[in-house]
């Protein structure tokens, strides 16, 4: 979770800087999305989908 927050801060810092590095921002956003997906998959494994 910490890495996800760190990426969020890095994306914001790059976006706020005078010289926008769009490639770096895109890479960080992609990595953040991958982490979010991994977190969701782990959560799904912890709580099985039980239909009653």
PDB file of N, CA, C and O in Angstrom:
ATOM      1  N   UNK A   1       0.824  -1.189   0.000  1.00  0.00           N
ATOM      2  CA  UNK A   1       0.000   0.000   0.000  1.00  0.00           C
ATOM      3  C   UNK A   1       0.873   1.259   0.000  1.00  0.00           C
ATOM      4  O   UNK A   1       0.516   2.270  -0.606  1.00  0.00           O
ATOM      5  N   UNK A   2       2.000   1.189   0.675  1.00  0.00           N
ATOM      6  CA  UNK A   2       2.883   2.349   0.760  1.00  0.00           C
ATOM      7  C   UNK A   2       3.415   2.717  -0.622  1.00  0.00           C
ATOM      8  O   UNK A   2       3.504   3.894  -0.970  1.00  0.00           O
ATOM      9  N   UNK A   3       3.768   1.694  -1.408  1.00  0.00           N
ATOM     10  CA  UNK A   3       4.292   1.968  -2.742  1.00  0.00           C
ATOM     11  C   UNK A   3       3.234   2.662  -3.598  1.00  0.00           C
ATOM     12  O   UNK A   3       3.562   3.540  -4.397  1.00  0.00           O
ATOM     13  N   UNK A   4       1.981   2.280  -3.438  1.00  0.00           N
ATOM     14  CA  UNK A   4       0.879   2.900  -4.178  1.00  0.00           C
ATOM     15  C   UNK A   4       0.786   4.381  -3.817  1.00  0.00           C
ATOM     16  O   UNK A   4       0.617   5.225  -4.698  1.00  0.00           O
ATOM     17  N   UNK A   5       0.895   4.699  -2.533  1.00  0.00           N
ATOM     18  CA  UNK A   5       0.843   6.093  -2.075  1.00  0.00           C
ATOM     19  C   UNK A   5       2.052   6.878  -2.562  1.00  0.00           C
ATOM     20  O   UNK A   5       1.938   8.045  -2.937  1.00  0.00           O
ATOM     21  N   UNK A   6       3.218   6.224  -2.554  1.00  0.00           N
ATOM     22  CA  UNK A   6       4.434   6.883  -3.032  1.00  0.00           C
ATOM     23  C   UNK A   6       4.325   7.221  -4.512  1.00  0.00           C
ATOM     24  O   UNK A   6       4.743   8.297  -4.940  1.00  0.00           O
ATOM     25  N   UNK A   7       3.765   6.306  -5.291  1.00  0.00           N
ATOM     26  CA  UNK A   7       3.577   6.563  -6.719  1.00  0.00           C
ATOM     27  C   UNK A   7       2.605   7.713  -6.936  1.00  0.00           C
ATOM     28  O   UNK A   7       2.806   8.545  -7.820  1.00  0.00           O
ATOM     29  N   UNK A   8       1.567   7.758  -6.139  1.00  0.00           N
ATOM     30  CA  UNK A   8       0.591   8.842  -6.225  1.00  0.00           C
ATOM     31  C   UNK A   8       1.269  10.190  -5.981  1.00  0.00           C
ATOM     32  O   UNK A   8       1.015  11.159  -6.698  1.00  0.00           O
ATOM     33  N   UNK A   9       2.128  10.245  -4.971  1.00  0.00           N
ATOM     34  CA  UNK A   9       2.849  11.483  -4.655  1.00  0.00           C
ATOM     35  C   UNK A   9       3.814  11.857  -5.778  1.00  0.00           C
ATOM     36  O   UNK A   9       3.944  13.033  -6.120  1.00  0.00           O
ATOM     37  N   UNK A  10       4.487  10.868  -6.348  1.00  0.00           N
ATOM     38  CA  UNK A  10       5.431  11.137  -7.434  1.00  0.00           C
ATOM     39  C   UNK A  10       4.706  11.659  -8.671  1.00  0.00           C
ATOM     40  O   UNK A  10       5.192  12.572  -9.338  1.00  0.00           O
ATOM     41  N   UNK A  11       3.556  11.085  -8.974  1.00  0.00           N
ATOM     42  CA  UNK A  11       2.762  11.542 -10.122  1.00  0.00           C
ATOM     43  C   UNK A  11       2.322  12.987  -9.915  1.00  0.00           C
ATOM     44  O   UNK A  11       2.396  13.805 -10.833  1.00  0.00           O
ATOM     45  N   UNK A  12       1.867  13.294  -8.712  1.00  0.00           N
ATOM     46  CA  UNK A  12       1.432  14.657  -8.414  1.00  0.00           C
ATOM     47  C   UNK A  12       2.597  15.639  -8.520  1.00  0.00           C
ATOM     48  O   UNK A  12       2.442  16.731  -9.066  1.00  0.00           O
ATOM     49  N   UNK A  13       3.762  15.251  -7.996  1.00  0.00           N
ATOM     50  CA  UNK A  13       4.936  16.128  -8.045  1.00  0.00           C
ATOM     51  C   UNK A  13       5.364  16.385  -9.487  1.00  0.00           C
ATOM     52  O   UNK A  13       5.688  17.518  -9.844  1.00  0.00           O
ATOM     53  N   UNK A  14       5.368  15.352 -10.311  1.00  0.00           N
ATOM     54  CA  UNK A  14       5.739  15.534 -11.715  1.00  0.00           C
ATOM     55  C   UNK A  14       4.708  16.390 -12.444  1.00  0.00           C
ATOM     56  O   UNK A  14       5.064  17.208 -13.293  1.00  0.00           O
ATOM     57  N   UNK A  15       3.452  16.206 -12.119  1.00  0.00           N
ATOM     58  CA  UNK A  15       2.398  16.990 -12.761  1.00  0.00           C
ATOM     59  C   UNK A  15       2.456  18.455 -12.379  1.00  0.00           C
ATOM     60  O   UNK A  15       2.098  19.325 -13.172  1.00  0.00           O
ATOM     61  N   UNK A  16       2.910  18.728 -11.156  1.00  0.00           N
ATOM     62  CA  UNK A  16       2.995  20.105 -10.678  1.00  0.00           C
ATOM     63  C   UNK A  16       4.252  20.825 -11.154  1.00  0.00           C
ATOM     64  O   UNK A  16       4.314  22.053 -11.106  1.00  0.00           O
ATOM     65  N   UNK A  17       5.252  20.081 -11.611  1.00  0.00           N
ATOM     66  CA  UNK A  17       6.509  20.708 -12.018  1.00  0.00           C
ATOM     67  C   UNK A  17       6.313  21.492 -13.315  1.00  0.00           C
ATOM     68  O   UNK A  17       5.393  21.230 -14.091  1.00  0.00           O
ATOM     69  N   UNK A  18       7.197  22.451 -13.524  1.00  0.00           N
ATOM     70  CA  UNK A  18       7.092  23.324 -14.693  1.00  0.00           C
ATOM     71  C   UNK A  18       7.307  22.542 -15.990  1.00  0.00           C
ATOM     72  O   UNK A  18       6.615  22.777 -16.980  1.00  0.00           O
ATOM     73  N   UNK A  19       8.257  21.621 -15.985  1.00  0.00           N
ATOM     74  CA  UNK A  19       8.524  20.829 -17.192  1.00  0.00           C
ATOM     75  C   UNK A  19       7.880  19.457 -17.031  1.00  0.00           C
ATOM     76  O   UNK A  19       8.440  18.568 -16.389  1.00  0.00           O
ATOM     77  N   UNK A  20       6.709  19.297 -17.616  1.00  0.00           N
ATOM     78  CA  UNK A  20       5.973  18.037 -17.506  1.00  0.00           C
ATOM     79  C   UNK A  20       6.685  16.953 -18.309  1.00  0.00           C
ATOM     80  O   UNK A  20       6.914  17.109 -19.509  1.00  0.00           O
ATOM     81  N   UNK A  21       7.024  15.879 -17.657  1.00  0.00           N
ATOM     82  CA  UNK A  21       7.620  14.724 -18.325  1.00  0.00           C
ATOM     83  C   UNK A  21       6.502  13.708 -18.526  1.00  0.00           C
ATOM     84  O   UNK A  21       6.289  12.832 -17.687  1.00  0.00           O
ATOM     85  N   UNK A  22       5.796  13.831 -19.638  1.00  0.00           N
ATOM     86  CA  UNK A  22       4.592  13.028 -19.857  1.00  0.00           C
ATOM     87  C   UNK A  22       4.879  11.533 -19.917  1.00  0.00           C
ATOM     88  O   UNK A  22       4.046  10.725 -19.505  1.00  0.00           O
ATOM     89  N   UNK A  23       6.046  11.160 -20.425  1.00  0.00           N
ATOM     90  CA  UNK A  23       6.383   9.738 -20.501  1.00  0.00           C
ATOM     91  C   UNK A  23       6.559   9.169 -19.102  1.00  0.00           C
ATOM     92  O   UNK A  23       6.058   8.084 -18.806  1.00  0.00           O
ATOM     93  N   UNK A  24       7.264   9.886 -18.242  1.00  0.00           N
ATOM     94  CA  UNK A  24       7.456   9.420 -16.861  1.00  0.00           C
ATOM     95  C   UNK A  24       6.132   9.359 -16.117  1.00  0.00           C
ATOM     96  O   UNK A  24       5.878   8.416 -15.367  1.00  0.00           O
ATOM     97  N   UNK A  25       5.295  10.356 -16.323  1.00  0.00           N
ATOM     98  CA  UNK A  25       3.985  10.370 -15.664  1.00  0.00           C
ATOM     99  C   UNK A  25       3.161   9.170 -16.128  1.00  0.00           C
ATOM    100  O   UNK A  25       2.518   8.508 -15.314  1.00  0.00           O
ATOM    101  N   UNK A  26       3.176   8.891 -17.417  1.00  0.00           N
ATOM    102  CA  UNK A  26       2.419   7.755 -17.955  1.00  0.00           C
ATOM    103  C   UNK A  26       2.932   6.437 -17.386  1.00  0.00           C
ATOM    104  O   UNK A  26       2.144   5.556 -17.045  1.00  0.00           O
ATOM    105  N   UNK A  27       4.253   6.302 -17.282  1.00  0.00           N
ATOM    106  CA  UNK A  27       4.829   5.075 -16.714  1.00  0.00           C
ATOM    107  C   UNK A  27       4.427   4.903 -15.259  1.00  0.00           C
ATOM    108  O   UNK A  27       4.073   3.803 -14.835  1.00  0.00           O
ATOM    109  N   UNK A  28       4.480   5.987 -14.493  1.00  0.00           N
ATOM    110  CA  UNK A  28       4.105   5.913 -13.081  1.00  0.00           C
ATOM    111  C   UNK A  28       2.625   5.573 -12.924  1.00  0.00           C
ATOM    112  O   UNK A  28       2.254   4.785 -12.054  1.00  0.00           O
ATOM    113  N   UNK A  29       1.785   6.166 -13.764  1.00  0.00           N
ATOM    114  CA  UNK A  29       0.350   5.870 -13.696  1.00  0.00           C
ATOM    115  C   UNK A  29       0.080   4.411 -14.042  1.00  0.00           C
ATOM    116  O   UNK A  29      -0.778   3.774 -13.431  1.00  0.00           O
ATOM    117  N   UNK A  30       0.814   3.880 -15.023  1.00  0.00           N
ATOM    118  CA  UNK A  30       0.643   2.480 -15.401  1.00  0.00           C
ATOM    119  C   UNK A  30       1.059   1.568 -14.252  1.00  0.00           C
ATOM    120  O   UNK A  30       0.371   0.593 -13.948  1.00  0.00           O
ATOM    121  N   UNK A  31       2.185   1.885 -13.613  1.00  0.00           N
ATOM    122  CA  UNK A  31       2.651   1.078 -12.489  1.00  0.00           C
ATOM    123  C   UNK A  31       1.664   1.160 -11.324  1.00  0.00           C
ATOM    124  O   UNK A  31       1.404   0.161 -10.653  1.00  0.00           O
ATOM    125  N   UNK A  32       1.122   2.347 -11.090  1.00  0.00           N
ATOM    126  CA  UNK A  32       0.140   2.521 -10.016  1.00  0.00           C
ATOM    127  C   UNK A  32      -1.104   1.674 -10.293  1.00  0.00           C
ATOM    128  O   UNK A  32      -1.641   1.049  -9.378  1.00  0.00           O
ATOM    129  N   UNK A  33      -1.559   1.649 -11.530  1.00  0.00           N
ATOM    130  CA  UNK A  33      -2.724   0.846 -11.897  1.00  0.00           C
ATOM    131  C   UNK A  33      -2.443  -0.646 -11.720  1.00  0.00           C
ATOM    132  O   UNK A  33      -3.310  -1.395 -11.269  1.00  0.00           O
ATOM    133  N   UNK A  34      -1.223  -1.078 -12.078  1.00  0.00           N
ATOM    134  CA  UNK A  34      -0.857  -2.479 -11.893  1.00  0.00           C
ATOM    135  C   UNK A  34      -0.873  -2.845 -10.413  1.00  0.00           C
ATOM    136  O   UNK A  34      -1.347  -3.919 -10.045  1.00  0.00           O
ATOM    137  N   UNK A  35      -0.359  -1.961  -9.565  1.00  0.00           N
ATOM    138  CA  UNK A  35      -0.377  -2.207  -8.127  1.00  0.00           C
ATOM    139  C   UNK A  35      -1.806  -2.272  -7.604  1.00  0.00           C
ATOM    140  O   UNK A  35      -2.136  -3.124  -6.779  1.00  0.00           O
ATOM    141  N   UNK A  36      -2.652  -1.368  -8.086  1.00  0.00           N
ATOM    142  CA  UNK A  36      -4.051  -1.357  -7.659  1.00  0.00           C
ATOM    143  C   UNK A  36      -4.733  -2.670  -8.033  1.00  0.00           C
ATOM    144  O   UNK A  36      -5.485  -3.234  -7.239  1.00  0.00           O
ATOM    145  N   UNK A  37      -4.466  -3.154  -9.245  1.00  0.00           N
ATOM    146  CA  UNK A  37      -5.036  -4.425  -9.687  1.00  0.00           C
ATOM    147  C   UNK A  37      -4.530  -5.586  -8.832  1.00  0.00           C
ATOM    148  O   UNK A  37      -5.297  -6.483  -8.482  1.00  0.00           O
ATOM    149  N   UNK A  38      -3.232  -5.569  -8.497  1.00  0.00           N
ATOM    150  CA  UNK A  38      -2.668  -6.626  -7.670  1.00  0.00           C
ATOM    151  C   UNK A  38      -3.287  -6.613  -6.274  1.00  0.00           C
ATOM    152  O   UNK A  38      -3.589  -7.670  -5.720  1.00  0.00           O
ATOM    153  N   UNK A  39      -3.474  -5.438  -5.713  1.00  0.00           N
ATOM    154  CA  UNK A  39      -4.104  -5.307  -4.394  1.00  0.00           C
ATOM    155  C   UNK A  39      -5.520  -5.863  -4.442  1.00  0.00           C
ATOM    156  O   UNK A  39      -5.940  -6.572  -3.528  1.00  0.00           O
ATOM    157  N   UNK A  40      -6.257  -5.548  -5.499  1.00  0.00           N
ATOM    158  CA  UNK A  40      -7.628  -6.040  -5.625  1.00  0.00           C
ATOM    159  C   UNK A  40      -7.664  -7.558  -5.753  1.00  0.00           C
ATOM    160  O   UNK A  40      -8.520  -8.208  -5.152  1.00  0.00           O
ATOM    161  N   UNK A  41      -6.741  -8.133  -6.533  1.00  0.00           N
ATOM    162  CA  UNK A  41      -6.693  -9.591  -6.667  1.00  0.00           C
ATOM    163  C   UNK A  41      -6.411 -10.252  -5.322  1.00  0.00           C
ATOM    164  O   UNK A  41      -7.016 -11.273  -4.994  1.00  0.00           O
ATOM    165  N   UNK A  42      -5.494  -9.674  -4.538  1.00  0.00           N
ATOM    166  CA  UNK A  42      -5.187 -10.223  -3.215  1.00  0.00           C
ATOM    167  C   UNK A  42      -6.394 -10.130  -2.286  1.00  0.00           C
ATOM    168  O   UNK A  42      -6.675 -11.062  -1.532  1.00  0.00           O
ATOM    169  N   UNK A  43      -7.104  -9.006  -2.342  1.00  0.00           N
ATOM    170  CA  UNK A  43      -8.313  -8.856  -1.528  1.00  0.00           C
ATOM    171  C   UNK A  43      -9.359  -9.890  -1.925  1.00  0.00           C
ATOM    172  O   UNK A  43     -10.032 -10.462  -1.067  1.00  0.00           O
ATOM    173  N   UNK A  44      -9.494 -10.128  -3.225  1.00  0.00           N
ATOM    174  CA  UNK A  44     -10.465 -11.107  -3.713  1.00  0.00           C
ATOM    175  C   UNK A  44     -10.115 -12.516  -3.239  1.00  0.00           C
ATOM    176  O   UNK A  44     -11.009 -13.319  -2.969  1.00  0.00           O
ATOM    177  N   UNK A  45      -8.827 -12.817  -3.137  1.00  0.00           N
ATOM    178  CA  UNK A  45      -8.403 -14.131  -2.652  1.00  0.00           C
ATOM    179  C   UNK A  45      -8.714 -14.292  -1.168  1.00  0.00           C
ATOM    180  O   UNK A  45      -9.015 -15.393  -0.709  1.00  0.00           O
ATOM    181  N   UNK A  46      -8.640 -13.200  -0.423  1.00  0.00           N
ATOM    182  CA  UNK A  46      -8.902 -13.257   1.014  1.00  0.00           C
ATOM    183  C   UNK A  46     -10.386 -13.407   1.320  1.00  0.00           C
ATOM    184  O   UNK A  46     -10.759 -14.047   2.304  1.00  0.00           O
ATOM    185  N   UNK A  47     -11.226 -12.823   0.486  1.00  0.00           N
ATOM    186  CA  UNK A  47     -12.673 -12.909   0.703  1.00  0.00           C
ATOM    187  C   UNK A  47     -13.304 -13.599  -0.502  1.00  0.00           C
ATOM    188  O   UNK A  47     -13.581 -12.957  -1.514  1.00  0.00           O
ATOM    189  N   UNK A  48     -13.530 -14.908  -0.392  1.00  0.00           N
ATOM    190  CA  UNK A  48     -14.091 -15.648  -1.531  1.00  0.00           C
ATOM    191  C   UNK A  48     -15.511 -15.197  -1.858  1.00  0.00           C
ATOM    192  O   UNK A  48     -16.254 -14.736  -0.992  1.00  0.00           O
ATOM    193  N   UNK A  49     -15.858 -15.342  -3.110  1.00  0.00           N
ATOM    194  CA  UNK A  49     -17.179 -14.961  -3.602  1.00  0.00           C
ATOM    195  C   UNK A  49     -18.151 -16.109  -3.336  1.00  0.00           C
ATOM    196  O   UNK A  49     -18.214 -17.071  -4.101  1.00  0.00           O
ATOM    197  N   UNK A  50     -18.901 -15.997  -2.249  1.00  0.00           N
ATOM    198  CA  UNK A  50     -19.838 -17.053  -1.862  1.00  0.00           C
ATOM    199  C   UNK A  50     -21.259 -16.571  -2.150  1.00  0.00           C
ATOM    200  O   UNK A  50     -21.721 -15.576  -1.593  1.00  0.00           O
ATOM    201  N   UNK A  51     -21.927 -17.290  -3.020  1.00  0.00           N
ATOM    202  CA  UNK A  51     -23.310 -16.956  -3.349  1.00  0.00           C
ATOM    203  C   UNK A  51     -24.214 -17.814  -2.464  1.00  0.00           C
ATOM    204  O   UNK A  51     -24.173 -19.042  -2.528  1.00  0.00           O
ATOM    205  N   UNK A  52     -25.023 -17.160  -1.645  1.00  0.00           N
ATOM    206  CA  UNK A  52     -25.879 -17.899  -0.701  1.00  0.00           C
ATOM    207  C   UNK A  52     -27.229 -18.196  -1.290  1.00  0.00           C
ATOM    208  O   UNK A  52     -28.068 -18.810  -0.631  1.00  0.00           O
TER     209      UNK A  52
END
